[in-house]
Amino acid sequence: MIPIRTLLLALALGAGNAPVVARPGTPVDPALLAPTSEQAQSAMWATRFLTRFHYKRTPLDDTLSAQIHDRYLDGLDGDRLFFLQSDVDRFAAWRTRLDDAIYDGDLGAPFDVFRTYIRRVGERTAHARGLLAAGFDFTLDESIDLDRDDVGWAKTTAELDDLWRKRVKNDWLRLRLNGKADAEIRKTLDRRYKSFGDRVRELDGEDVFQTFMNAYASAIEPHTGYLGPRTAENFTIQMRLSLEGIGAVLMKQDEYTTVRSVVKGGPAGRQGSVGIGDRIVGVGQGEKGPMQDVIGWRVDDVVDLIRGPKGTTVALDLIPGDAPEDSKPVRVTIVRDTVQLEEQAAKKSVIDAGGRRIGVIHLPTFYHDFEGNRRGDADARSSTRDVRRLIGELRRDGVSGMVIDLRQNGGGSLTEATNLTGLFVDRGPVVQVRDAQGKVSVESDEDTAVAWDGPLAVLVDRSSASASEIFAAALQDYGRALIIGQTTYGKGTVQNLIDLDTFANNDKPIFGQVKLTVAQFFRVNGGSTQNRGVVPDIEWAGPIDPALWGESAIDNALPWASITPADYRGRGDFRELVPLLVARHQQRVAGDREFQYYLEDLEEGRRAREQKALSLSEAVRRAERDRQQKRIAQRKAERGTLAEAQGKAAADADERLDDGLQADERRAGEDEDDTERRGPDAPLDEAARVLADAIELLSADTRLASKVKAFEIADAPRTLN
């Protein structure tokens, strides 16, 4: 119903001089929200860095002020669901004055916007809940607009009322098509709209300030941003893949903080005292400390109470997930410990590709525990260390080649991109970096040891970005690996995190951090990954439309550029091999049902993206749902028939129809991925087969192998006559 960005970015600032102090999680009267003097100082500190040290020098002036204003409104109400044109007309008085406001330390203007926003959210959610009593007529021939990117603001309340009537009607219809009874639909949607309004009213000053500052930072360049103290801490946790706590993922369901999943091997998982769906109603410090009632709190406030130093104890009052809400809570105590976030760590698997065992290393992000490394911790996590270990395990598994799967890997540590490249090439330059002054430096791998010298491919998609592109580009320039998949995102810029509290000599985190773009990446061949991305050697279509997603789709992204190539010596040359691989690939996928299913799904996605309106007629929507159900059933039957003919178990594909529910409306754990099972993954399987083809062709032809020279092939080559 409500786009996730509207909820996540529904933040702003308030007027006045004194901060509002409230119990965590308690909704605050929006009229009382006020910026703090610390936030005004933080804005000034951030401005010093943004105006003086950014790679794209941009003064904070009237022109930038207008862009900040527009991005701020778009962040709050990008789908034009809440504000009226009269609101926006009133806000326009500040459109070119936000620069002066920041310099003067007066953040009242964005607070005015937020007060209006909260009032409008309250009006809209009340209106939506009021529509539920009468229900809807689903025989009418009407539709709801899906594409609202270019629509104007509603001029009247009546116009918004009709827009919301259609949105609520669509929410109802989605649940109705899933077999829900009217009474259950009313209850679900009433809870949904109330919950949204409550969560918006729970937003505090840190949330508000962070969103306004992000509107400022992103107006300069898309990868520049601001992180409040809490967000900065969470970013650090993700980079080191560990935290100190109990090892439970929490979510908000109604008024309760609920256990969504339990981390395997964490304190809660080892103890077995916390289960999926359990509701946390109280938190205490130590075995005998006072318990704090946390019903109605924001999830991140509850998380703050539960996290703590390794070796300390936290007490939880829990209502078991299968118990009534009025049940007496059960008290459990858990000793906090280091929790490894394994879902983002590198993992391995093996694919049988035409009789050849191809190892796969799945790398979701380039992580690095900088703090642990500085301390000299022997077990400090890093993607390079984990991948090196997995390579050793795959060697022992007897694989003939390896695929590094970087799909949906948005990047991470530059150090890790450089070090990981070094696992596959001899010492040499990996990436060039040009700073704002035009000075070029080179990041090189200095380690002559190579962990894997055999056949190698890198699988990428449109979401592969930043460090993923550095790694893929380096291996492509060296002629060391085949790059397979879709053209990557095109993020070729370097960001540094500037801790404002360090420069301000604050004893504790108050001002937050600025993510500052300070340089641009260049490949060792001199070209940039910026804007253009990395173009694969063997390319096929992907689920993301490049016109809608990627650096080239962003209006203020830096352009592509080039510099002098680095001093490097390429190893391989795939020019003669690639056409042979493409021909085999095209011939094979033409008869590969799973790859054809993949292409059919891409076409379905394309049609959905191009759809500008959605019918609100039950007959029309039910016919479309029946078509989808028939398609799923037909695929299941075809998979079963094919598997039976091959003497294998049928592929367990997880194809679901829209159930009309949001994530927090499903039973806890219901939408968690089963990481132990891998369903059909046509692009990955085909990437393994492409690499197996390369091994076969190079093993069979000495002349071709001598030209390619990219891999050490274990199979003895022979000359073809």
C-alpha positions in Angstrom: 0.0 0.0 0.0 2.6 2.6 1.1 6.0 2.5 -0.7 8.8 1.4 1.6 10.8 4.6 0.8 7.9 6.6 2.1 8.2 4.9 5.5 11.9 4.8 5.7 12.4 8.3 4.5 9.4 9.9 6.2 11.5 12.1 8.4 12.0 15.8 8.9 12.9 18.6 11.3 10.8 20.6 13.8 10.9 24.3 15.0 12.1 25.7 18.2 15.2 25.7 20.3 14.7 23.0 22.9 14.8 19.3 22.1 11.9 17.0 22.9 12.8 14.3 25.4 10.5 11.3 25.5 10.4 7.6 26.5 11.9 5.6 23.6 9.2 4.5 21.2 6.7 7.0 22.5 5.0 9.0 19.7 5.8 12.7 20.1 3.5 15.6 19.5 4.8 16.8 16.1 4.3 20.4 17.2 6.9 19.9 19.9 9.6 18.3 17.8 12.6 20.6 17.7 16.1 20.5 16.4 18.9 20.5 19.0 21.8 22.9 19.1 24.0 19.9 18.5 22.2 19.2 15.2 22.8 22.8 14.1 26.5 22.4 14.9 26.6 19.0 13.1 25.1 20.6 10.0 27.8 23.2 10.0 30.6 20.7 10.5 29.1 18.6 7.6 29.0 21.7 5.4 32.7 22.4 5.9 33.6 19.0 4.5 30.9 18.9 1.8 31.9 22.3 0.4 35.7 22.0 0.7 36.7 18.4 0.2 34.1 16.8 -2.1 35.4 15.4 -5.4 32.7 17.5 -7.1 33.1 20.9 -5.7 29.7 22.4 -5.1 29.0 25.5 -3.0 26.1 25.6 -0.6 24.1 28.4 -2.4 20.6 29.2 -3.6 20.9 26.8 -6.5 21.9 23.8 -4.2 19.2 25.0 -1.7 16.5 24.5 -4.3 17.8 21.0 -5.1 17.9 20.1 -1.3 14.3 21.4 -0.9 13.1 19.3 -3.8 14.9 16.1 -2.7 13.6 16.6 0.9 10.0 16.8 -0.3 10.6 13.8 -2.6 12.1 11.8 0.3 9.0 12.5 2.4 6.3 12.1 -0.2 7.8 11.0 -3.5 4.5 9.4 -4.6 2.5 12.5 -3.9 0.2 10.7 -1.4 0.1 13.2 1.5 0.9 16.8 0.7 -1.5 19.2 -1.0 -0.4 21.7 -3.6 -1.2 24.4 -1.0 1.3 22.9 1.4 4.0 22.8 -1.3 3.3 26.4 -2.3 3.8 27.4 1.3 7.1 25.5 1.5 8.3 27.2 -1.6 9.1 30.3 0.4 12.2 28.4 1.8 13.2 26.8 -1.5 16.2 29.0 -2.1 16.9 29.9 1.6 17.9 26.6 3.1 21.6 27.5 2.5 21.2 30.5 4.7 19.3 28.5 7.3 22.1 26.0 7.6 24.8 28.7 7.9 22.6 30.6 10.5 22.0 27.4 12.5 18.3 27.8 12.1 16.7 24.5 11.0 13.1 25.6 11.5 12.0 25.5 7.9 12.4 21.7 7.4 10.6 21.3 10.8 7.7 23.2 9.4 7.6 20.7 6.5 7.6 17.8 8.9 4.9 19.1 11.1 2.7 19.4 8.0 3.7 15.9 6.9 2.8 14.3 10.2 -0.6 16.0 10.1 -1.3 14.9 6.6 -0.2 11.3 7.4 -2.7 11.3 10.3 -5.5 12.6 8.0 -4.7 10.0 5.3 -4.5 7.0 7.6 -7.7 8.1 9.4 -9.4 8.4 6.0 -8.1 5.0 4.9 -9.4 3.3 8.1 -12.7 5.0 7.7 -13.2 3.5 4.2 -13.0 0.0 5.6 -16.5 -0.1 7.1 -18.4 0.1 3.8 -16.2 -2.1 1.7 -16.0 -1.8 -2.1 -17.7 -2.6 -5.3 -15.3 -4.7 -7.4 -17.5 -4.9 -10.4 -16.8 -1.3 -11.4 -14.6 -0.7 -14.4 -11.9 1.6 -12.8 -8.2 1.4 -12.3 -5.4 2.8 -10.2 -2.4 4.7 -11.6 0.9 2.9 -11.0 3.3 5.5 -12.5 3.3 8.6 -10.3 6.7 9.9 -11.0 5.5 12.8 -13.0 2.2 13.6 -11.4 1.6 16.9 -9.6 0.4 17.4 -6.1 -3.3 17.1 -5.3 -5.0 20.4 -5.4 -7.9 19.5 -3.1 -8.6 17.1 -0.2 -11.3 15.5 -2.4 -8.6 14.6 -5.0 -6.5 12.9 -2.3 -9.6 11.1 -0.9 -10.2 9.5 -4.3 -6.6 8.6 -4.7 -6.6 6.9 -1.3 -10.0 5.2 -2.0 -8.4 3.5 -5.0 -5.3 2.5 -3.0 -7.3 1.0 -0.1 -9.5 -0.7 -2.7 -6.5 -2.3 -4.3 -5.1 -3.4 -0.9 -8.5 -5.0 -0.2 -8.6 -6.7 -3.6 -5.1 -8.2 -3.2 -6.1 -9.9 0.0 -9.5 -10.9 -1.4 -7.8 -12.6 -4.4 -5.7 -14.5 -1.8 -8.9 -16.0 -0.3 -9.2 -13.7 2.8 -12.7 -13.1 4.2 -14.0 -9.5 4.4 -13.9 -9.4 8.2 -10.2 -10.6 8.2 -9.4 -8.1 5.5 -10.9 -5.2 7.5 -8.9 -6.2 10.5 -5.6 -6.6 8.6 -5.9 -3.3 6.8 -7.1 -1.3 9.8 -4.0 -2.6 11.7 -1.8 -1.8 8.7 -2.9 1.8 8.3 -2.8 2.4 12.1 0.7 0.9 12.3 2.0 3.1 9.6 0.7 6.2 11.2 2.1 5.2 14.6 5.6 4.5 13.1 5.7 7.9 11.4 4.8 9.5 14.7 7.6 7.6 16.4 10.3 9.2 14.3 12.6 11.2 16.5 14.9 14.1 16.0 17.9 11.9 14.9 15.8 10.3 12.1 14.6 13.7 11.0 17.9 15.4 10.9 19.5 12.5 9.1 16.9 12.6 6.3 17.3 16.3 5.8 21.1 16.1 5.8 20.8 13.2 3.3 18.7 15.4 1.0 21.5 18.0 1.2 24.3 15.5 0.6 22.7 13.6 -2.2 21.9 16.8 -4.0 25.6 17.1 -4.6 26.2 13.6 -5.8 24.3 10.3 -5.4 26.7 8.5 -3.2 27.3 11.3 -0.7 25.4 10.9 2.5 25.0 11.6 6.2 24.9 8.9 8.9 23.5 9.7 12.3 25.2 8.1 15.3 22.9 5.0 15.4 23.2 4.5 11.6 27.0 4.9 11.7 27.1 2.1 14.4 25.0 -0.2 12.3 27.2 0.4 9.2 30.3 -0.6 11.2 28.5 -3.8 12.3 27.7 -4.7 8.7 31.3 -4.1 7.6 32.8 -6.4 10.3 30.0 -8.9 10.1 29.8 -9.2 13.8 28.2 -7.5 16.9 28.0 -8.1 20.6 24.5 -9.2 21.7 22.2 -12.2 21.8 21.9 -13.1 18.1 18.3 -12.5 17.3 16.8 -10.5 14.4 13.8 -8.4 15.6 10.8 -6.9 13.8 7.8 -4.8 14.8 4.4 -6.6 14.8 1.5 -4.4 16.1 2.7 -3.1 19.5 5.3 -5.9 20.0 8.9 -6.3 19.2 8.9 -9.8 17.8 11.7 -12.3 17.1 11.9 -12.7 13.3 14.8 -15.1 13.3 17.5 -16.5 15.5 21.2 -16.4 14.4 22.7 -19.9 14.3 25.5 -20.2 16.7 24.6 -17.0 18.6 23.9 -16.9 22.3 20.2 -17.2 21.9 20.5 -20.0 19.4 22.9 -22.0 21.6 20.7 -21.6 24.7 17.5 -22.4 22.9 15.4 -20.1 25.1 14.3 -17.7 22.4 12.1 -18.8 19.5 10.8 -17.3 16.3 7.6 -15.4 16.9 8.4 -14.7 20.6 7.2 -11.2 21.7 9.6 -9.2 23.9 7.7 -7.2 26.5 10.5 -6.3 28.9 14.3 -5.9 28.9 16.6 -5.7 31.9 20.3 -5.4 32.5 21.9 -8.2 34.5 20.2 -11.1 36.2 18.5 -8.9 38.9 18.3 -5.5 37.3 15.0 -3.7 36.9 12.9 -4.6 33.9 11.9 -2.0 31.4 8.5 -2.3 29.7 9.1 -2.1 25.9 5.6 -2.6 24.6 5.0 0.0 21.9 8.7 0.9 21.5 10.5 1.3 18.3 12.5 -1.8 17.3 15.9 0.1 17.2 15.3 1.4 20.8 14.7 -2.2 22.0 17.8 -3.3 20.1 19.8 -0.7 21.9 18.8 -2.2 25.2 19.5 -5.8 24.2 22.9 -5.1 22.6 25.8 -4.9 25.0 29.4 -5.9 25.7 30.5 -9.5 25.5 30.2 -11.3 28.8 27.4 -9.2 30.2 23.9 -10.4 30.9 20.6 -9.3 29.5 17.2 -10.4 30.8 14.1 -10.7 28.6 10.4 -11.0 29.4 9.0 -13.0 26.5 5.4 -14.0 25.5 5.9 -17.2 23.4 4.9 -16.9 19.8 2.2 -19.6 20.1 0.7 -18.2 23.4 -2.2 -15.7 23.7 -1.3 -12.0 24.2 -2.5 -12.0 27.8 -0.2 -14.8 28.8 2.2 -14.4 31.6 5.7 -13.5 30.3 8.5 -16.0 30.7 11.8 -14.5 31.9 15.0 -15.7 30.3 18.6 -14.4 30.9 21.2 -14.6 28.2 25.0 -13.8 28.4 25.9 -11.6 25.5 28.6 -12.8 23.1 30.1 -12.0 19.7 27.5 -12.8 17.0 28.7 -13.6 13.5 26.4 -12.3 10.8 26.9 -15.3 8.5 24.1 -14.4 6.1 26.4 -11.8 4.5 29.5 -13.9 4.6 31.1 -15.8 1.6 29.7 -19.2 1.0 30.5 -22.1 -1.4 28.7 -24.6 -3.4 29.5 -27.0 -6.3 27.6 -27.4 -9.6 27.8 -30.4 -11.9 28.2 -28.8 -15.4 28.3 -31.4 -18.1 30.3 -33.8 -16.0 32.7 -31.2 -14.7 32.6 -30.0 -11.1 32.5 -26.2 -11.0 33.0 -24.5 -7.6 30.9 -21.4 -6.8 31.8 -18.8 -4.2 28.9 -16.6 -3.4 30.1 -13.2 -2.0 27.2 -10.8 -0.9 29.5 -8.0 0.1 33.2 -7.0 0.5 33.4 -6.9 4.3 36.3 -6.1 6.5 36.6 -5.9 10.3 38.8 -2.8 10.5 38.6 -2.5 14.3 39.5 -6.1 14.8 42.3 -5.8 12.3 43.8 -2.8 14.1 43.7 -4.7 17.3 45.5 -7.6 15.7 42.6 -10.1 16.3 43.5 -13.4 14.8 39.8 -14.1 13.9 39.0 -10.6 12.5 36.6 -11.2 9.6 37.4 -10.3 6.0 36.0 -11.4 2.6 39.5 -12.2 1.4 40.3 -14.4 4.4 37.0 -16.3 4.0 37.3 -16.7 0.2 40.9 -18.0 0.6 39.6 -20.6 3.0 36.7 -21.6 0.7 39.1 -21.9 -2.3 41.1 -24.4 -0.3 38.0 -26.4 0.5 36.9 -26.4 -3.2 40.3 -27.6 -4.2 39.9 -30.5 -1.9 36.4 -31.1 -3.5 38.2 -31.6 -6.8 36.6 -28.7 -8.8 37.8 -28.0 -12.3 37.0 -24.3 -12.3 35.5 -21.6 -10.1 32.7 -19.0 -10.5 32.7 -15.9 -8.2 29.1 -14.9 -7.8 28.9 -11.1 -7.3 25.2 -10.7 -8.1 23.5 -8.1 -5.9 26.9 -7.3 -4.3 26.8 -3.6 -3.8 30.5 -3.3 -2.9 32.2 -2.5 0.4 35.9 -2.2 1.3 38.3 -1.1 -1.4 41.1 -2.9 0.5 39.1 -6.1 0.2 38.6 -5.6 -3.6 42.3 -5.2 -4.0 43.3 -8.1 -1.7 40.7 -10.4 -3.2 42.0 -9.7 -6.7 45.4 -10.8 -5.5 44.0 -14.3 -4.8 43.8 -14.8 -8.6 46.6 -12.7 -10.1 50.3 -12.2 -9.5 51.3 -8.9 -7.9 50.5 -5.8 -9.8 48.1 -2.8 -9.9 44.4 -3.4 -9.3 42.8 0.0 -9.5 43.8 3.6 -10.0 42.3 6.4 -7.9 42.2 10.1 -8.9 41.5 12.6 -6.1 39.8 16.0 -6.3 43.2 17.6 -7.0 43.8 15.4 -10.0 46.5 13.3 -8.3 46.4 9.6 -9.3 47.5 6.8 -7.0 47.5 3.1 -7.6 46.2 0.4 -5.3 48.2 -2.7 -6.0 48.4 -6.3 -4.8 51.8 -6.9 -3.4 51.4 -10.6 -2.6 53.0 -12.9 -5.2 51.0 -15.9 -3.9 48.0 -16.9 -5.9 45.3 -19.0 -4.3 43.7 -20.2 -7.5 45.4 -20.2 -10.9 42.8 -22.4 -12.7 39.7 -21.6 -14.8 37.8 -18.6 -13.4 34.6 -16.7 -14.2 32.9 -13.8 -12.4 29.1 -13.6 -12.5 27.7 -10.1 -12.2 24.3 -8.3 -12.6 23.1 -4.7 -12.6 23.3 -4.6 -8.8 27.0 -5.5 -8.8 28.6 -2.2 -7.9 31.7 -0.4 -6.6 34.1 -2.9 -5.1 32.5 -5.6 -7.2 33.2 -3.6 -10.3 36.8 -3.0 -9.3 37.3 -6.7 -8.8 35.6 -7.7 -12.0 37.2 -5.0 -14.1 40.7 -5.9 -12.9 40.3 -9.6 -13.7 38.9 -8.6 -17.1 41.7 -6.2 -17.9 44.3 -8.8 -16.9 42.5 -11.4 -19.0 42.3 -13.6 -16.0 38.6 -14.4 -15.8 35.5 -14.5 -18.0 33.0 -11.9 -16.9 29.4 -13.2 -17.3 25.9 -11.8 -16.8 24.7 -8.2 -17.1 26.5 -4.9 -17.3 27.1 -3.7 -13.8 25.8 -0.7 -11.9 28.5 1.8 -12.9 29.6 3.2 -9.5 33.1 4.3 -9.9 33.5 6.8 -7.1 35.4 6.6 -3.8 33.8 7.5 -0.5 35.4 8.2 2.9 33.6 8.2 6.2 34.3 11.4 8.1 33.6 11.1 11.8 32.5 14.6 12.7 32.8 13.9 16.4 36.5 13.2 16.0 37.1 16.6 14.5 34.8 18.3 17.0 36.6 16.6 19.9 33.3 15.1 21.3 33.7 12.5 23.9 30.7 10.5 22.6 28.9 10.2 19.3 26.7 13.2 18.8 27.3 14.7 15.4 27.4 11.5 13.3 29.4 10.9 10.1 29.6 12.2 6.6 30.0 9.8 3.7 32.1 11.9 1.4 32.9 11.2 -2.3 36.6 12.1 -2.5 37.9 10.4 -5.6 37.1 8.4 -8.7 38.1 4.8 -9.6 39.8 4.0 -12.9 40.6 0.6 -14.3 44.2 -0.4 -14.9 43.5 0.0 -18.6 42.7 3.7 -17.9 38.9 3.6 -18.4 36.5 4.3 -15.5 33.8 2.0 -14.3 31.8 5.2 -13.5 28.5 5.4 -15.4 29.3 2.7 -17.9 29.9 -0.2 -15.5 31.7 -3.4 -16.5 30.4 -4.9 -19.7 30.5 -8.8 -19.5 32.3 -10.9 -22.1 29.3 -13.2 -22.3 26.2 -11.1 -21.7 22.5 -11.9 -21.2 19.4 -10.0 -20.1 18.7 -9.4 -16.4 15.7 -8.5 -14.3 16.7 -4.9 -13.8 16.0 -2.3 -16.5 19.3 -0.3 -17.0 17.3 2.8 -17.9 15.7 2.8 -14.4 18.5 1.5 -12.2 22.2 2.2 -12.3 24.5 5.2 -12.3 23.6 6.1 -15.9 19.9 6.5 -14.7 20.8 9.1 -12.0 20.6 12.8 -13.0 23.5 14.1 -11.0 26.0 11.2 -11.3 29.5 11.9 -12.4 30.2 11.2 -16.1 32.5 8.5 -17.5 36.2 9.6 -17.9 39.6 8.0 -18.6 43.2 8.5 -17.7 46.5 7.0 -18.7 46.7 3.2 -18.2 48.6 1.8 -15.3 51.8 -0.1 -15.8 50.5 -3.7 -15.9 51.0 -6.8 -18.0 47.9 -8.7 -19.1 47.9 -12.4 -18.8 45.1 -13.7 -21.1 43.2 -12.8 -24.3 39.7 -14.1 -24.7 39.0 -12.6 -28.1 39.1 -15.9 -30.0 37.4 -17.9 -27.2 34.4 -15.7 -26.5 32.6 -16.1 -29.9 32.9 -19.9 -29.5 31.4 -19.7 -25.9 28.6 -17.4 -27.0 27.6 -19.7 -29.8 27.5 -22.7 -27.5 25.6 -20.6 -24.9 23.0 -19.5 -27.3 22.5 -23.0 -28.7 22.3 -24.6 -25.2 19.8 -22.1 -23.6 17.5 -22.3 -26.6 16.7 -25.9 -25.4 17.2 -25.3 -21.6 13.8 -25.1 -20.0 15.0 -23.4 -16.8 16.8 -20.7 -18.7 13.7 -20.2 -20.9 11.7 -19.9 -17.6 14.2 -17.2 -16.6 13.7 -15.3 -19.8 9.9 -15.7 -19.6 10.0 -14.1 -16.1 12.1 -11.3 -17.4 9.5 -10.6 -20.1 6.8 -10.7 -17.4 8.7 -8.2 -15.4 9.2 -5.9 -18.4 5.4 -6.0 -19.1 4.7 -5.2 -15.5 7.1 -2.2 -15.5 5.5 -0.8 -18.6 2.0 -1.1 -17.1 0.8 2.4 -16.2 -2.5 1.4 -14.5 -3.9 -1.6 -12.6 -7.5 -2.6 -13.0 -9.6 -2.6 -9.8 -12.1 -5.0 -11.3 -12.1 -8.4 -9.5 -13.0 -10.3 -12.7 -10.1 -8.8 -14.5 -7.6 -9.3 -11.7 -8.8 -12.8 -11.0 -8.3 -13.8 -14.6 -4.8 -12.5 -14.4 -4.2 -14.4 -11.2 -5.6 -17.6 -12.8 -3.2 -17.1 -15.7 -0.3 -16.9 -13.2 -1.4 -20.0 -11.3 -1.7 -21.9 -14.5 1.8 -20.9 -15.5 3.2 -22.0 -12.2 1.3 -25.3 -12.3 2.5 -25.9 -15.9 6.1 -25.3 -14.9 5.9 -27.6 -11.9 4.5 -30.4 -14.1 7.2 -29.8 -16.8 9.9 -29.8 -14.1 8.6 -33.1 -12.7 8.4 -34.7 -16.2 11.9 -33.6 -17.1 13.3 -34.8 -13.7 11.6 -38.1 -14.1 13.1 -38.6 -17.5 16.6 -37.8 -16.2 16.1 -39.9 -13.1 16.5 -36.9 -10.7 14.4 -35.2 -8.1 12.2 -32.4 -9.4 13.6 -28.9 -8.9 12.0 -27.3 -5.8 11.2 -23.8 -7.3 9.8 -21.3 -4.9 7.3 -19.4 -7.1 4.7 -17.5 -5.1 1.7 -15.4 -6.0 1.1 -12.1 -4.4 -0.5 -12.7 -0.9 -1.4 -9.0 -0.3 0.5 -8.9 3.0 3.4 -6.8 4.1 6.5 -8.3 5.8 5.4 -7.5 9.3 1.9 -9.0 8.7 3.2 -12.5 8.0 3.9 -14.9 10.8 7.5 -14.3 12.1 9.9 -16.5 10.1 7.4 -17.2 7.4 9.2 -15.1 4.8 12.8 -16.0 5.8 14.9 -17.5 3.0 16.0 -21.1 3.4 19.7 -20.7 3.0 20.3 -24.4 3.1 18.3 -25.0 -0.1 19.1 -23.7 -3.5 16.2 -23.7 -5.9 16.6 -23.4 -9.7 19.1 -20.6 -10.5 19.4 -20.6 -14.3 21.9 -17.8 -14.7 24.3 -19.4 -12.2 24.0 -22.8 -13.7 24.6 -21.4 -17.1 27.6 -19.5 -15.9 29.1 -22.8 -14.7 28.3 -24.4 -18.0 30.0 -21.5 -19.9 33.1 -22.0 -17.8 33.0 -25.8 -18.4 32.8 -25.0 -22.1 35.9 -22.9 -21.8 37.8 -25.7 -20.0 36.7 -28.2 -22.7 37.7 -25.9 -25.6 41.1 -25.0 -24.2 41.8 -28.6 -23.1 41.1 -29.8 -26.7 43.0 -27.1 -28.7 46.7 -26.4 -27.9 46.8 -23.4 -30.3 43.7 -21.8 -28.8 45.0 -22.4 -25.3 48.3 -20.8 -26.1 46.5 -17.7 -27.3 44.1 -17.4 -24.4 46.7 -18.2 -21.6 44.2 -17.1 -18.9 44.0 -20.4 -17.0 46.1 -23.2 -15.9 44.1 -26.2 -17.3 44.5 -29.5 -15.4 43.2 -31.4 -18.5 46.0 -32.2 -20.9 45.5 -30.2 -24.1 45.7 -31.9 -27.5 45.8 -30.4 -31.0 42.7 -30.7 -33.2 43.2 -31.7 -36.8 
